[in-house]
Structures are given as structure tokens and as C-alpha cells.
Amino acid sequence: MRTAYSVETVRAAEHELMARLPEGTLMRRAAAGLAAVCAGLLGRVYGARVVLLVGPGDNGGDALYAGARLARRGAGVTAVPMDPQRMHPGGLAALRGAGGTVAAAVPVRADLVVDGLLGIGGRGGLRPPAAALVERIPAGAVVVAADLPSGVDADTGEVAVAAVRADVTVTFGAYKPGLLIDPGAERAGAVRLVDIGLALPAPDAQALQHADVARLLPEPGAASDKYRRGVVGIVAGSARYPGAAVLAVAGALRGGAGAVRYVGPAAVGQAVLARYPETLIGRGRVQAWVIGPGLGDERGPEVLADPVPVLVDADGLRGLDPGAVRARTAPTLLTPHAGEAAALLGVRREEVEAGRLAAVRALARRYGATVLLKGSTTLVCDGGVVRVNPTGTPWLATAGSGDVLSGLAGSLLAAGLSAPDAASVAAYLHGLAARRAASGAPLLAHEVAEALPSAWRDVRTP
């Protein structure tokens, strides 16, 4: 599992370790890791042109010491400071001692540029002096961010004004939430972690990997039947949106539950049966409910009163009463996109999209529920550690894909997973299936559902 930690947590761990080590040890460890990644990206270090964008803090020192290591291997290294009077003295001496130079302007040509301007302490986006340097990064140069792309908020991934867009980010000691959550994640590029020896407590965010998902997937035993495996009820679809029910059922059938029961308009039920004859029709025994996809203005049964897990999506979220959700004794999973989340919180959609981490935490607190916030970075929060989904593709932004996700997550709830686990596993498999189905081209929602068994097997393969 990939775990991420807040700036406060990382700083505390750094200070604790620095008190037990000779001065400068952590910076030298970070610089060594940064230089090694840069050397690997360059391939041939001797004769390469490297530019360091240097800020006044420790992040600038990391860049300078890394530049010194590259200069000793024959690279031509030029440091361009944001403030010439505030460069890290030890790093500057090391760079000059290795043959590196300092310039007032960014060279017009470079093979690799190291962003050492702000690091994890930066807040509020790039200030004019830093932005001016970033604007002059030579076209075609590989951009490597030291610890965090400058301008990205390390704790949230928010970008207030502008930020460096890195090809690779070399982060020190621990992942930061802003490296995993858009828009920061999109600016980080590929993220490499350099271990500098920090002892860290419980994380602030985490991202599941294949092995984590594999451990959570339901697996039938010899004595299993459809009821022991779980039955999920789907309340979805309407005369206007019949396909939503078909797609939600498609996702549910591939989610590990023993059976799927559809409850809704008869005509829609016939459409579901025509595509999936294994579906049960009408109310009956269930271990979890999914309500909302494609309901339009119609109202489904009051499933929130049932003492089983309930997933609420799409039209089911409109006018949802926080008190009614908080009063439930069984788990509730809400799966809004940014627009629906904005309506639930009474804010603008742009506010949710710019501050996804704050939004998902606020929703979890307000409704006392687990929340899966869909989007470029899907987040899951139950009031504790936030889970960040690492899979997916922009091609998932297509009509009906959310219906498939809801059915899948509801099926996992019925199979016995907790709400945070069901949401996290569903998002992971859904994103992985979409990658496989798209292969770089547009895809349809039903193709995501059809690719779920392949994604499931991929996760389970050692």
C-alpha cells in the first residue's frame, strides 16, 4: 500500500531524526536520491546540460547538492536562483567546488531541469519571481521536481495560481497527499520515493495496490450459495434512463455477490432481463442496496430504512437528508461526482474540483457516511484516512460509467466488504477495467463492465 503523510507529520519525523544524526545527513540522503534519478533519466551524464531552479530553502539545498553530484560526473550544471542572496550556503559551495556555475537567467537549452524552488513548505502557488523562472524552462527538457512540484499544495494537491508541471517528481521520506490527488498529481508526473530513514505514524492518505485489493476480494467457498455470497438490490432506471439500470446491474453481476435483484419500473425490468436473464426481479431478501442511477424524477422504495448497507448514487442524492443518513445503523456509501458533491455541500462545483480532499472530508463529516467522490482522482473517505484511487483513464468520462461503478460497489457491499473497502476496491477494479478496455481509444460504459472479470483476474494473479 502506498501511504502519504501531511507536511506537519513529515516535518516532525524529520526533526526527530535530525536530532540523532550529524548535521546535513538528511539533505545529503535526499540529494543522493535526487541525483541518482536524474542520472537515470539522462542515461549519459557526461556532457549533459542540467539546470537547477533554486529556491531559498532546504529544497534549493537538495537541488544544489544533487547538482554537485551530477557535475562531478561530467554534467554541465547551471544553478539559477530565485533570490541570489538566499541560496543554501553549503549546497552552493558544493556545486561550485564540483565545477557548477550560477547564472542570473535560465539557459535557452537544457537536457534536464531540476525544480528546487519551493518544496513542501510552499503555499498559495508560485510567486512572480518563481513563476518567471518556470516560464523560461527550455522546451524539450525533462523536468524533475525535488520533493514536490513548486506551486502544488503538499497536503491537498490544490494549485492556487500556477505550478510546475514535472515529468518526474522525486519525493523524500514519504509520499505527500498532494502527489496523489489532482490537480497536484497530474503535475507531478511519475513519482519516485527516496527513503531517508523517517519513522512515520499512521498516514493521512493511502492508495491501494494490487496486493491490497487481492486480499479484499470476496471468494466463494465450497459451501457457498447465492445467499451466503450476498444478494444486492438495484433500484435504478426510469422510462427516460432505462440504460442506467442495465449498466448498474452489469456492474453488480461482476462484483462478487451471489445474485442481483432489480427493483423498478416493469418496462425497465424487461430491458434488464433481456440483457441479463440471471437477474432477479422484484423486492426480496438482499444484503445491500444500490439506489439512484437513472431514477430521474421517480422515487424508489425507502431503502434507507432497511438495516443493510445502502449505496446512494446519482438521482438518489438529490435532496438527501443528512439527518436521515446519520440516523442509520447500517453503513451508507455515497458516490457523488463533483457537481453532486457541490449540491450536497451547498458550494460551487469549481470549489469541489479545486479542493477535492476538503470536499470528500466535509461530506463524510456532514452525512456520517463513507463517501466516494468520483473524478480525475477518485477519493474515498469515512471520516478517517482518505483512500486515493490510483487506477483509471480519462476515457472513463463517459455516460454510464458511474452506473457500472455503483453496481460493482453495491455487489461488494452485499458480499460482506465494509463500505470503505467496497468503495476502494470497486474504484480500483473499475479504473483498471477501463484502462484495459480503452487501450488508448474511446470506450463505452458496458465495455468497462465486460472488462471487469479480466481486471479481477489480473489483480488476483501473483
Secondary structure as the mmCIF struct_conf table of DSSP 4:
data_model
#
loop_
_struct_conf.conf_type_id
_struct_conf.id
_struct_conf.beg_label_comp_id
_struct_conf.beg_label_asym_id
_struct_conf.beg_label_seq_id
_struct_conf.end_label_comp_id
_struct_conf.end_label_asym_id
_struct_conf.end_label_seq_id
STRN STRN1 ARG A 2 ALA A 4
HELX_RH_AL_P HELX_RH_AL_P1 VAL A 7 MET A 18
TURN_TY1_P TURN_TY1_P1 ALA A 19 ARG A 20
BEND BEND1 LEU A 21 LEU A 21
TURN_TY1_P TURN_TY1_P2 GLU A 23 GLY A 24
HELX_RH_AL_P HELX_RH_AL_P2 THR A 25 LEU A 42
BEND BEND2 GLY A 43 GLY A 43
TURN_TY1_P TURN_TY1_P3 TYR A 46 GLY A 47
STRN STRN2 ARG A 49 VAL A 54
BEND BEND3 PRO A 56 GLY A 57
HELX_RH_AL_P HELX_RH_AL_P3 ASP A 58 ARG A 72
TURN_TY1_P TURN_TY1_P4 ARG A 73 GLY A 74
STRN STRN3 GLY A 76 PRO A 81
BEND BEND4 MET A 82 ASP A 83
HELX_RH_3T_P HELX_RH_3T_P1 PRO A 84 ARG A 86
BEND BEND5 MET A 87 MET A 87
HELX_RH_AL_P HELX_RH_AL_P4 PRO A 89 GLY A 97
TURN_TY1_P TURN_TY1_P5 ALA A 98 GLY A 99
STRN STRN4 THR A 101 VAL A 102
BEND BEND6 ALA A 104 ALA A 105
BEND BEND7 VAL A 108 VAL A 108
BEND BEND8 ASP A 111 ASP A 111
STRN STRN5 LEU A 112 GLY A 116
BEND BEND9 LEU A 117 LEU A 118
HELX_RH_3T_P HELX_RH_3T_P2 GLY A 119 GLY A 121
BEND BEND10 GLY A 124 GLY A 125
HELX_RH_AL_P HELX_RH_AL_P5 PRO A 128 GLU A 135
TURN_TY1_P TURN_TY1_P6 ARG A 136 ARG A 136
HELX_LH_PP_P HELX_LH_PP_P1 ILE A 137 PRO A 138
TURN_TY1_P TURN_TY1_P7 ALA A 139 GLY A 140
STRN STRN6 VAL A 142 ALA A 146
BEND BEND11 ASP A 147 LEU A 148
TURN_TY1_P TURN_TY1_P8 SER A 150 GLY A 151
STRN STRN7 VAL A 152 VAL A 152
TURN_TY1_P TURN_TY1_P9 ALA A 154 THR A 156
STRN STRN8 VAL A 159 VAL A 159
BEND BEND12 ALA A 160 VAL A 161
BEND BEND13 ASP A 167 ASP A 167
STRN STRN9 VAL A 168 PHE A 172
BEND BEND14 GLY A 173 ALA A 174
STRN STRN10 TYR A 175 TYR A 175
HELX_RH_AL_P HELX_RH_AL_P6 PRO A 177 LEU A 180
BEND BEND15 ILE A 181 ILE A 181
TURN_TY1_P TURN_TY1_P10 ASP A 182 PRO A 183
HELX_RH_AL_P HELX_RH_AL_P7 GLY A 184 ALA A 188
STRN STRN11 ALA A 190 VAL A 194
BEND BEND16 ALA A 202 ALA A 202
BEND BEND17 ASP A 204 ASP A 204
STRN STRN12 ALA A 205 ALA A 207
HELX_RH_AL_P HELX_RH_AL_P8 HIS A 210 LEU A 216
BEND BEND18 LEU A 217 LEU A 217
TURN_TY1_P TURN_TY1_P11 ALA A 222 ALA A 223
HELX_RH_AL_P HELX_RH_AL_P9 LYS A 226 ARG A 229
STRN STRN13 VAL A 231 VAL A 235
BEND BEND19 ALA A 239 ARG A 240
HELX_RH_AL_P HELX_RH_AL_P10 PRO A 242 LEU A 253
TURN_TY1_P TURN_TY1_P12 ARG A 254 GLY A 256
BEND BEND20 GLY A 258 GLY A 258
STRN STRN14 ALA A 259 VAL A 263
BEND BEND21 GLY A 264 GLY A 264
HELX_RH_AL_P HELX_RH_AL_P11 ALA A 266 ARG A 275
TURN_TY1_P TURN_TY1_P13 PRO A 277 GLU A 278
STRN STRN15 LEU A 280 ILE A 281
BEND BEND22 GLY A 282 ARG A 283
BEND BEND23 GLN A 287 GLN A 287
STRN STRN16 ALA A 288 ILE A 291
TURN_TY1_P TURN_TY1_P14 PRO A 293 GLY A 294
TURN_TY1_P TURN_TY1_P15 GLY A 296 ASP A 297
HELX_RH_3T_P HELX_RH_3T_P3 VAL A 303 ALA A 305
BEND BEND24 ASP A 306 VAL A 308
STRN STRN17 VAL A 310 ASP A 313
HELX_RH_3T_P HELX_RH_3T_P4 ALA A 314 LEU A 317
TURN_TY1_P TURN_TY1_P16 ARG A 318 GLY A 319
HELX_RH_AL_P HELX_RH_AL_P12 PRO A 322 ARG A 326
TURN_TY1_P TURN_TY1_P17 ALA A 327 ALA A 327
BEND BEND25 THR A 329 ALA A 330
STRN STRN18 THR A 332 THR A 335
HELX_RH_AL_P HELX_RH_AL_P13 ALA A 338 LEU A 345
TURN_TY1_P TURN_TY1_P18 GLY A 346 GLY A 346
BEND BEND26 VAL A 347 VAL A 347
HELX_RH_AL_P HELX_RH_AL_P14 ARG A 349 ALA A 354
HELX_RH_AL_P HELX_RH_AL_P15 ARG A 356 TYR A 367
TURN_TY1_P TURN_TY1_P19 GLY A 368 GLY A 368
BEND BEND27 ALA A 369 ALA A 369
STRN STRN19 THR A 370 LEU A 373
BEND BEND28 GLY A 375 THR A 377
STRN STRN20 LEU A 379 CYS A 381
BEND BEND29 ASP A 382 VAL A 385
STRN STRN21 VAL A 386 VAL A 388
HELX_RH_3T_P HELX_RH_3T_P5 PRO A 394 LEU A 396
BEND BEND30 THR A 398 THR A 398
TURN_TY1_P TURN_TY1_P20 ALA A 399 GLY A 400
HELX_RH_AL_P HELX_RH_AL_P16 SER A 401 ALA A 414
TURN_TY1_P TURN_TY1_P21 ALA A 415 GLY A 416
HELX_RH_AL_P HELX_RH_AL_P17 ALA A 419 ALA A 438
TURN_TY1_P TURN_TY1_P22 SER A 439 GLY A 440
BEND BEND31 ALA A 441 ALA A 441
HELX_RH_AL_P HELX_RH_AL_P18 ALA A 445 ARG A 460
#
